[in-house]
Amino acid sequence: MLLKTMGGVLVIAATSMWGHTAAERVKNSYDQLQYLQKLLYLLRSEILYARSYLGEAFLQIGQKAKSPYREWLLGLCSQMEGERGGTFAEMWEVSTKAGLKDSGLLESELLRLAAFGSQLGIADAEMQVKLLDLYLDELRLTMDELREEMRTKIRICHCLGVMSGIFITVLLI
C-alpha cells in the first residue's frame, strides 16, 4: 500500500510539473512579445532622436539585446554593411524567420514581423517612425488579447496537470 501511495504521489507530482511547464511556455510567449516591444521602441528612439540609419540602429540595439535578438539584429547590421545584394525586405524576412524561429514568439507574430520589414526599408526616417508606431499599436493589441487569454490558459494548464495526475493515479490504483 505504501508503494502505491508513493507511486500515486510521484505521478501527481510529474503531471503537475508538466502543467507548470506548459503554463511557463504560455507566459514565455507573452514575455517575448514584451521584449520585442521594448526592442522596437528602442529602434524607434534610435531613428527618431539619434537620427541613426537602420544598420547603425540595429548595431546599437543589438549590442544591448539578449539572445536570440542580439544575433538577429547584429546579423541584419552585418548584412546591410556587407551589401550582399538583394533588398532590405528580403534580408529582414530571411533573418527574422531564421534568427527568431526558436525565440518563443508566436508563429503569427513572427510572420507579421517578417512582413513588417518590407515596409520599413523603403521609407525615410519620418515614415519609418510612423510605420513603427503602427506596428507597435498592433503589437499592443495582440499583447492585450494574449494577456487576457494567458491568465485562463495558465490556470487551465495547472489544473489539467494536477487533475490528469489524480485521474491516472485513480486508474492505476
Contact map, one row per residue, 1 for C-alpha under 8 A:
11111000000000000000000000000000000000000000000000000000000000000000000000000000000000000000000000000000000000000000000000000000000000000000000000000000000000000000000000000
11111100000000000000000000000000000000000000000000000000000000000000000000000000000000000000000000000000000000000000000000000000000000000000000000000000000000000000000000000
11111110000000000000000000000000000000000000000000000000000000000000000000000000000000000000000000000000000000000000000000000000000000000000000000000000000000000000000000000
11111111000000000000000000000000000000000000000000000000000000000000000000000000000000000000000000000000000000000000000000000000000000000000000000000000000000000000000000001
11111111100000000000000000000000000000000000000000000000000000000000000000000000000000000000000000000000000000000000000000000000000000000000000000000000000000000000000000000
01111111110000000000000000000000000000000000000000000000000000000000000000000000000000000000000000000000000000000000000000000000000000000000000000000000000000000000000000000
00111111111000000000000000000000000000000000000000000000000000000000000000000000000000000000000000000000000000000000000000000000000000000000000000000000000000000000000000000
00011111111100000000000000000000000000000000000000000000000000000000000000000000000000000000000000000000000000000000000000000000000000000000000000000000000000000000110010001
00001111111110000000000000000000000000000000000000000000000000000000000000000000000000000000000000000000000000000000000000000000000000000000000000000000000000000000000000000
00000111111111000000000000000000000000000000000000000000000000000000000000000000000000000000000000000000000000000000000000000000000000000000000000000000000000000000000000000
00000011111111100000000000000000000000000000000000000000000000000000000000000000000000000000000000000000000000000000000000000000000000000000000000000000000000000000110110000
00000001111111110000000000000000000000000000000000000000000000000000000000000000000000000000000000000000000000000000000000000000000000000000000000000000000000001101110010000
00000000111111111000000000000000000000000000000000000000000000000000000000000000000000000000000000000000000000000000000000000000000000000000000000000000000000000100100000000
00000000011111111100000000000000000000000000000000000000000000000000000000000000000000000000000000000000000000000000000000000000000000000000000000000000000000000000100000000
00000000001111111110000000000000000000000000000000000000000000000000000000000000000000000000000000000000000000000000000000000000000000000000000000000000000000001101100000000
00000000000111111111000000000000000000000000000000000000000000000000000000000000000000000000000000000000000000000000000000000000000000000000000000000000000001011100100000000
00000000000011111111100000000000000000000000000000000000000000000000000000000000000000000000000000000000000000000000000000000000000000000000000000000000000000001000000000000
00000000000001111111110000000000000000000000000000000000000000000000000000000000000000000000000000000000000000000000000000000000000000000000000000000000000000001000000000000
00000000000000111111111000000000000000000000000000000000000000000000000000000000000000000000000000000000000000000000000000000000000000000000000000000000000011111100000000000
00000000000000011111111100000000000000000000000000000000000000000000000000000000000000000000000000000000000000000000000000000000000000000000000000000000000011001000000000000
00000000000000001111111110000000000000000000000000000000000000000000000000000000000000000000000000000000000000000000000000000000000000000000000000000000000000000000000000000
00000000000000000111111111000000000000000000000000000000000000000000000000000000000000000000000000000000000000000000000000000000000000000000000000000000010010000000000000000
00000000000000000011111111100000000000000000000000000000000000000000000000000000000000000000000000000000000000000000000000000000000000000000000000000000111011000000000000000
00000000000000000001111111110000000000000000000000000000000000000000000000000000000000000000000000000000000000000000000000000000000000000000000000000000010000000000000000000
00000000000000000000111111111000000000000000000000000000000000000000000000000000000000000000000000000000000000000000000000000000000000000000000000000000000000000000000000000
00000000000000000000011111111100000000000000000000000000000000000000000000000000000000000000000000000000000000000000000000000000000000000000000000000100110000000000000000000
00000000000000000000001111111110000000000000000000000000000000000000000000000000000000000000000000000000000000000000000000000000000000000000000000000100010000000000000000000
00000000000000000000000111111111000000000000000000000000000000000000000000000000000000000000000000000001000000000000000000000000000000000000000000000000000000000000000000000
00000000000000000000000011111111100000000000000000000000000000000000000000000000000000000000000000000001110000000000000000000000000000000000000000000000000000000000000000000
00000000000000000000000001111111110000000000000000000000000000000000000000000000000000000000000000000000100000000000000000000000000000000000001001100000000000000000000000000
00000000000000000000000000111111111000000000000000000000000000000000000000000000000000000000000000000000000000000000000000000000000000000000000000000000000000000000000000000
00000000000000000000000000011111111100000000000000000000000000000000000000000000000000000000000000000011100000000000000000000000000000000000000000000000000000000000000000000
00000000000000000000000000001111111110000000000000000000000000000000000000000000000000000000000000000000100000000000000000000000000000000010001000000000000000000000000000000
00000000000000000000000000000111111111000000000000000000000000000000000000000000000000000000000000000000000000000000000000000000000000000000001000000000000000000000000000000
00000000000000000000000000000011111111100000000000000000000000000000000000000000000000000000000000000000000000000000000000000000000000000000000000000000000000000000000000000
00000000000000000000000000000001111111110000000000000000000000000000000000000000000000000000000000000000000000000000000000000000000000000000000000000000000000000000000000000
00000000000000000000000000000000111111111000000000000000000000000000000000000000000000000000000000000000000000000000000000000000000000010010000000000000000000000000000000000
00000000000000000000000000000000011111111100000000000000000000000000000000000000000000000000000000000000000000000000000000000000000000000000000000000000000000000000000000000
00000000000000000000000000000000001111111110000000000000000010001000000000000000000000000000000000000000000000000000000000000000000000000000000000000000000000000000000000000
00000000000000000000000000000000000111111111000000000000000000000000000000000000000000000000000000000000000000000000000000000000000100010000000000000000000000000000000000000
00000000000000000000000000000000000011111111100000000000000000000000000000000000000000000000000000000000000000000000000000000000000000010000000000000000000000000000000000000
00000000000000000000000000000000000001111111110000000000000010000000000000000000000000000000000000000000000000000000000000000000000000000000000000000000000000000000000000000
00000000000000000000000000000000000000111111111000000000110010000000000000000000000000000000000000000000000000000000000000000000000000000000000000000000000000000000000000000
00000000000000000000000000000000000000011111111100000000000000000000000000000000000000000000000000000000000000000000000000000000100100000000000000000000000000000000000000000
00000000000000000000000000000000000000001111111111000000000000000000000000000000000000000000000000000000000000000000000000000000000000000000000000000000000000000000000000000
00000000000000000000000000000000000000000111111111110000100000000000000000000000000000000000000000000000000000000000000000000000000000000000000000000000000000000000000000000
00000000000000000000000000000000000000000011111111111100100000000000000000000000000000000000000000000000000000000000000000001001100000000000000000000000000000000000000000000
00000000000000000000000000000000000000000001111111110000000000000000000000000000000000000000000000000000000000000000000000001100100000000000000000000000000000000000000000000
00000000000000000000000000000000000000000000111111100000000000000000000000000000000000000000000000000000000000000000000000000000000000000000000000000000000000000000000000000
00000000000000000000000000000000000000000000111111110000000000000000000000000000000000000000000000000000000000000000000000000000000000000000000000000000000000000000000000000
00000000000000000000000000000000000000000000011111111000000000000000000000000000000000000000000000000000000000000000000000001000000000000000000000000000000000000000000000000
00000000000000000000000000000000000000000000011101111111100000000000000000000000000000000000000000000000000000000000000000000000000000000000000000000000000000000000000000000
00000000000000000000000000000000000000000000001000111111100000000000000000000000000000000000000000000000000000000000000000001000000000000000000000000000000000000000000000000
00000000000000000000000000000000000000000000001000011111110000000000000000001000000000000000000000000000000000000000000000000000000000000000000000000000000000000000000000000
00000000000000000000000000000000000000000000000000011111111000000000000000011101100000000000000000000000000000000000000000000000000000000000000000000000000000000000000000000
00000000000000000000000000000000000000000000000000011111111100000000000000001000000000000000000000000000000000000000000000000000000000000000000000000000000000000000000000000
00000000000000000000000000000000000000000010011000011111111110000000000000000000000000000000000000000000000000000000000000000000000000000000000000000000000000000000000000000
00000000000000000000000000000000000000000010000000000111111111000000000011011000000000000000000000000000000000000000000000000000000000000000000000000000000000000000000000000
00000000000000000000000000000000000000000000000000000011111111100000000011001000000000000000000000000000000000000000000000000000000000000000000000000000000000000000000000000
00000000000000000000000000000000000000000000000000000001111111110000000000000000000000000000000000000000000000000000000000000000000000000000000000000000000000000000000000000
00000000000000000000000000000000000000100110000000000000111111111000010010000000000000000000000000000000000000000000000000000000000000000000000000000000000000000000000000000
00000000000000000000000000000000000000000000000000000000011111111100111111000000000000000000000000000000000000000000000000000000000000000000000000000000000000000000000000000
00000000000000000000000000000000000000000000000000000000001111111000010001000000000000000000000000000000000000000000000000000000000000000000000000000000000000000000000000000
00000000000000000000000000000000000000000000000000000000000111111100010000000000000000000000000000000000000000000000000000000000000000000000000000000000000000000000000000000
00000000000000000000000000000000000000100000000000000000000011111110110000000000000000000000000000000000000000000000000000000000000000000000000000000000000000000000000000000
00000000000000000000000000000000000000000000000000000000000001011111110000000000000000000000000000000000000000000000000000000000000000000000000000000000000000000000000000000
00000000000000000000000000000000000000000000000000000000000000001111111000000000000000000000000000000000000000000000000000000000000000000000000000000000000000000000000000000
00000000000000000000000000000000000000000000000000000000000000000111111100000000000000000000000000110010000000000000000000000000000000000000000000000000000000000000000000000
00000000000000000000000000000000000000000000000000000000000001001111111110000000000000000000000000110010000000000000000000000000000000000000000000000000000000000000000000000
00000000000000000000000000000000000000000000000000000000000011111111111111000000000000000000000000000000000000000000000000000000000000000000000000000000000000000000000000000
00000000000000000000000000000000000000000000000000000000000001000011111111100000000000000000000000100000000000000000000000000000000000000000000000000000000000000000000000000
00000000000000000000000000000000000000000000000000000000000001000001111111110000000000000000001100110000000000000000000000000000000000000000000000000000000000000000000000000
00000000000000000000000000000000000000000000000000000000011011000000111111111000000000000000000000000000000000000000000000000000000000000000000000000000000000000000000000000
00000000000000000000000000000000000000000000000000000000011001100000011111111100000000000000000000000000000000000000000000000000000000000000000000000000000000000000000000000
00000000000000000000000000000000000000000000000000000000000000000000001111111110000000000000001000000000000000000000000000000000000000000000000000000000000000000000000000000
00000000000000000000000000000000000000000000000000000010010000000000000111111111000000000011001000000000000000000000000000000000000000000000000000000000000000000000000000000
00000000000000000000000000000000000000000000000000000111011000000000000011111111100000000000000000000000000000000000000000000000000000000000000000000000000000000000000000000
00000000000000000000000000000000000000000000000000000010000000000000000001111111110000000000000000000000000000000000000000000000000000000000000000000000000000000000000000000
00000000000000000000000000000000000000000000000000000000000000000000000000111111111100000010000000000000000000000000000000000000000000000000000000000000000000000000000000000
00000000000000000000000000000000000000000000000000000010000000000000000000011111111100010000000000000000000000000000000000000000000000000000000000000000000000000000000000000
00000000000000000000000000000000000000000000000000000010000000000000000000001111111000000000000000000000000000000000000000000000000000000000000000000000000000000000000000000
00000000000000000000000000000000000000000000000000000000000000000000000000000111111100000000000000000000000000000000000000000000000000000000000000000000000000000000000000000
00000000000000000000000000000000000000000000000000000000000000000000000000000011111110000000000000000000000000000000000000000000000000000000000000000000000000000000000000000
00000000000000000000000000000000000000000000000000000000000000000000000000000011011111000000000000000000000000000000000000000000000000000000000000000000000000000000000000000
00000000000000000000000000000000000000000000000000000000000000000000000000000000001111100000000000000000000000000000000000000000000000000000000000000000000000000000000000000
00000000000000000000000000000000000000000000000000000000000000000000000000000000000111110110000000000000000000000000000000000000000000000000000000000000000000000000000000000
00000000000000000000000000000000000000000000000000000000000000000000000000000000000011111110000000000000000000000000000000000000000000000000000000000000000000000000000000000
00000000000000000000000000000000000000000000000000000000000000000000000000000001000001111111000000000000000000000000110011000000000000000000000000000000000000000000000000000
00000000000000000000000000000000000000000000000000000000000000000000000000000000000000111111100000000000000000000000111110000000000000000000000000000000000000000000000000000
00000000000000000000000000000000000000000000000000000000000000000000000000000000000001111111110000000000000000000000010000000000000000000000000000000000000000000000000000000
00000000000000000000000000000000000000000000000000000000000000000000000000010010000001111111111000000000000000000000000000000000000000000000000000000000000000000000000000000
00000000000000000000000000000000000000000000000000000000000000000000000000010000000000011111111100000000000000000100110000000000000000000000000000000000000000000000000000000
00000000000000000000000000000000000000000000000000000000000000000000000000000000000000001111111110000000000000000110110000000000000000000000000000000000000000000000000000000
00000000000000000000000000000000000000000000000000000000000000000000000000000000000000000111111111000000000000000100000000000000000000000000000000000000000000000000000000000
00000000000000000000000000000000000000000000000000000000000000000000000100110000000000000011111111110000000000000000000000000000000000000000000000000000000000000000000000000
00000000000000000000000000000000000000000000000000000000000000000000000100000000000000000001111111111000000001001100000000000000000000000000000000000000000000000000000000000
00000000000000000000000000000000000000000000000000000000000000000000000000000000000000000000111111111000000001100100000000000000000000000000000000000000000000000000000000000
00000000000000000000000000000000000000000000000000000000000000000000000000000000000000000000011111111000000000000000000000000000000000000000000000000000000000000000000000000
00000000000000000000000000000000000000000000000000000000000000000001101100000000000000000000001111111100000000000000000000000000000000000000000000000000000000000000000000000
00000000000000000000000000000000000000000000000000000000000000000001100100000000000000000000001111111111100001000000000000000000000000000000000000000000000000000000000000000
00000000000000000000000000000000000000000000000000000000000000000000000000000000000000000000000111111111100001000000000000000000000000000000000000000000000000000000000000000
00000000000000000000000000000000000000000000000000000000000000000000000000000000000000000000000000111111100000000000000000000000000000000000000000000000000000000000000000000
00000000000000000000000000000001000000000000000000000000000000000001100000000000000000000000000000011111100000000000000000000000000000000000000000000000000000000000000000000
00000000000000000000000000011001000000000000000000000000000000000000000000000000000000000000000000011111110000000000000000000000000000000000000000000000000000000000000000000
00000000000000000000000000001101100000000000000000000000000000000000000000000000000000000000000000011111111011000000000000000000000000000000000000000000000000000000000000000
00000000000000000000000000001000000000000000000000000000000000000000000000000000000000000000000000000001111111000000000000000000000000000000000000000000000000000000000000000
00000000000000000000000000000000000000000000000000000000000000000000000000000000000000000000000000000000111111100000000000000000000000000000000000000000000000000000000000000
00000000000000000000000000000000000000000000000000000000000000000000000000000000000000000000000000000000011111110000000000000000000000000000000000000000000000000000000000000
00000000000000000000000000000000000000000000000000000000000000000000000000000000000000000000000000000000111111111000000000000000000000000000000000000000000000000000000000000
00000000000000000000000000000000000000000000000000000000000000000000000000000000000000000000000110011000111111111100000000000000000000000000000000000000000000000000000000000
00000000000000000000000000000000000000000000000000000000000000000000000000000000000000000000000010000000001111111110000000000000000000000000000000000000000000000000000000000
00000000000000000000000000000000000000000000000000000000000000000000000000000000000000000000000000000000000111111111000000000000000000000000000000000000000000000000000000000
00000000000000000000000000000000000000000000000000000000000000000000000000000000000000000000000100000000000011111111100000000000000000000000000000000000000000000000000000000
00000000000000000000000000000000000000000000000000000000000000000000000000000000000000000001110110000000000001111111110000000000000000000000000000000000000000000000000000000
00000000000000000000000000000000000000000000000000000000000000000000000000000000000000000000100000000000000000111111111000000000000000000000000000000000000000000000000000000
00000000000000000000000000000000000000000000000000000000000000000000000000000000000000000000000000000000000000011111111100000000000000100000000000000000000000000000000000000
00000000000000000000000000000000000000000000000000000000000000000000000000000000000000011001100000000000000000001111111110000000000000000000000000000000000000000000000000000
00000000000000000000000000000000000000000000000000000000000000000000000000000000000000011101100000000000000000000111111111000000000000000000000000000000000000000000000000000
00000000000000000000000000000000000000000000000000000000000000000000000000000000000000001000000000000000000000000011111111100000001000000000000000000000000000000000000000000
00000000000000000000000000000000000000000000000000000000000000000000000000000000000000001000000000000000000000000001111111100001001100000000000000000000000000000000000000000
00000000000000000000000000000000000000000000000000000000000000000000000000000000000000011000000000000000000000000000111111100001000000000000000000000000000000000000000000000
00000000000000000000000000000000000000000000000000000000000000000000000000000000000000010000000000000000000000000000011111110000000000000000000000000000000000000000000000000
00000000000000000000000000000000000000000000000000000000000000000000000000000000000000000000000000000000000000000000001111111111000000000000000000000000000000000000000000000
00000000000000000000000000000000000000000000000000000000000000000000000000000000000000000000000000000000000000000000000001111111000000000000000000000000000000000000000000000
00000000000000000000000000000000000000000000001100101000000000000000000000000000000000000000000000000000000000000000000000111111100000000000000000000000000000000000000000000
00000000000000000000000000000000000000000000000100000000000000000000000000000000000000000000000000000000000000000000000000111111110000000000000000000000000000000000000000000
00000000000000000000000000000000000000000000000000000000000000000000000000000000000000000000000000000000000000000000000000111111111000000000000000000000000000000000000000000
00000000000000000000000000000000000000000000001000000000000000000000000000000000000000000000000000000000000000000000000110111111111100000000000000000000000000000000000000000
00000000000000000000000000000000000000000001001100000000000000000000000000000000000000000000000000000000000000000000000000001111111110000000000000000000000000000000000000000
00000000000000000000000000000000000000000000000000000000000000000000000000000000000000000000000000000000000000000000000000000111111111000000000000000000000000000000000000000
00000000000000000000000000000000000000000000000000000000000000000000000000000000000000000000000000000000000000000000001100000011111111100000000000000000000000000000000000000
00000000000000000000000000000000000000010001000000000000000000000000000000000000000000000000000000000000000000000000000100000001111111110000000000000000000000000000000000000
00000000000000000000000000000000000000000000000000000000000000000000000000000000000000000000000000000000000000000000000000000000111111111000000000000000000000000000000000000
00000000000000000000000000000000000000000000000000000000000000000000000000000000000000000000000000000000000000000000000000000000011111111100000000000000000000000000000000000
00000000000000000000000000000000000000000000000000000000000000000000000000000000000000000000000000000000000000000001000000000000001111111110000000000000000000000000000000000
00000000000000000000000000000000000010011000000000000000000000000000000000000000000000000000000000000000000000000000000000000000000111111111000000000000000000000000000000000
00000000000000000000000000000000000000000000000000000000000000000000000000000000000000000000000000000000000000000000000000000000000011111111100000000000000000000000000000000
00000000000000000000000000000000000000000000000000000000000000000000000000000000000000000000000000000000000000000000000000000000000001111111110000000000000000000000000000000
00000000000000000000000000000000100010000000000000000000000000000000000000000000000000000000000000000000000000000000000000000000000000111111111000000000000000000000000000000
00000000000000000000000000000000000000000000000000000000000000000000000000000000000000000000000000000000000000000000000000000000000000011111111100000000000000000000000000000
00000000000000000000000000000000000000000000000000000000000000000000000000000000000000000000000000000000000000000000000000000000000000001111111110000000000000000000000000000
00000000000000000000000000000000000000000000000000000000000000000000000000000000000000000000000000000000000000000000000000000000000000000111111111000000000000000000000000000
00000000000000000000000000000100110000000000000000000000000000000000000000000000000000000000000000000000000000000000000000000000000000000011111111100000000000000000000000000
00000000000000000000000000000000000000000000000000000000000000000000000000000000000000000000000000000000000000000000000000000000000000000001111111110000000000000000000000000
00000000000000000000000000000000000000000000000000000000000000000000000000000000000000000000000000000000000000000000000000000000000000000000111111111000000000000000000000000
00000000000000000000000000000100000000000000000000000000000000000000000000000000000000000000000000000000000000000000000000000000000000000000011111111100000000000000000000000
00000000000000000000000000000100000000000000000000000000000000000000000000000000000000000000000000000000000000000000000000000000000000000000001111111110000000000000000000000
00000000000000000000000000000000000000000000000000000000000000000000000000000000000000000000000000000000000000000000000000000000000000000000000111111111000000000000000000000
00000000000000000000000000000000000000000000000000000000000000000000000000000000000000000000000000000000000000000000000000000000000000000000000011111111100000000000000000000
00000000000000000000000001100000000000000000000000000000000000000000000000000000000000000000000000000000000000000000000000000000000000000000000001111111110000000000000000000
00000000000000000000000000000000000000000000000000000000000000000000000000000000000000000000000000000000000000000000000000000000000000000000000000111111111000000000000000000
00000000000000000000000000000000000000000000000000000000000000000000000000000000000000000000000000000000000000000000000000000000000000000000000000011111111100000000000000000
00000000000000000000001001000000000000000000000000000000000000000000000000000000000000000000000000000000000000000000000000000000000000000000000000001111111110000000000000000
00000000000000000000011101100000000000000000000000000000000000000000000000000000000000000000000000000000000000000000000000000000000000000000000000000111111111000000000000000
00000000000000000000001000000000000000000000000000000000000000000000000000000000000000000000000000000000000000000000000000000000000000000000000000000011111111100000000000000
00000000000000000000000000000000000000000000000000000000000000000000000000000000000000000000000000000000000000000000000000000000000000000000000000000001111111110000000000000
00000000000000000011011000000000000000000000000000000000000000000000000000000000000000000000000000000000000000000000000000000000000000000000000000000000111111111000000000000
00000000000000010011001000000000000000000000000000000000000000000000000000000000000000000000000000000000000000000000000000000000000000000000000000000000011111111100000000000
00000000000000000010000000000000000000000000000000000000000000000000000000000000000000000000000000000000000000000000000000000000000000000000000000000000001111111110000000000
00000000000000010010000000000000000000000000000000000000000000000000000000000000000000000000000000000000000000000000000000000000000000000000000000000000000111111111000000000
00000000000100111111000000000000000000000000000000000000000000000000000000000000000000000000000000000000000000000000000000000000000000000000000000000000000011111111100000000
00000000000110110010000000000000000000000000000000000000000000000000000000000000000000000000000000000000000000000000000000000000000000000000000000000000000001111111110000000
00000000000000000000000000000000000000000000000000000000000000000000000000000000000000000000000000000000000000000000000000000000000000000000000000000000000000111111111000000
00000000000100100000000000000000000000000000000000000000000000000000000000000000000000000000000000000000000000000000000000000000000000000000000000000000000000011111111100000
00000001001111110000000000000000000000000000000000000000000000000000000000000000000000000000000000000000000000000000000000000000000000000000000000000000000000001111111110000
00000001001100000000000000000000000000000000000000000000000000000000000000000000000000000000000000000000000000000000000000000000000000000000000000000000000000000111111111000
00000000000000000000000000000000000000000000000000000000000000000000000000000000000000000000000000000000000000000000000000000000000000000000000000000000000000000011111111100
00000000001000000000000000000000000000000000000000000000000000000000000000000000000000000000000000000000000000000000000000000000000000000000000000000000000000000001111111110
00000001001100000000000000000000000000000000000000000000000000000000000000000000000000000000000000000000000000000000000000000000000000000000000000000000000000000000111111111
00000000000000000000000000000000000000000000000000000000000000000000000000000000000000000000000000000000000000000000000000000000000000000000000000000000000000000000011111111
00000000000000000000000000000000000000000000000000000000000000000000000000000000000000000000000000000000000000000000000000000000000000000000000000000000000000000000001111111
00000000000000000000000000000000000000000000000000000000000000000000000000000000000000000000000000000000000000000000000000000000000000000000000000000000000000000000000111111
00010001000000000000000000000000000000000000000000000000000000000000000000000000000000000000000000000000000000000000000000000000000000000000000000000000000000000000000011111
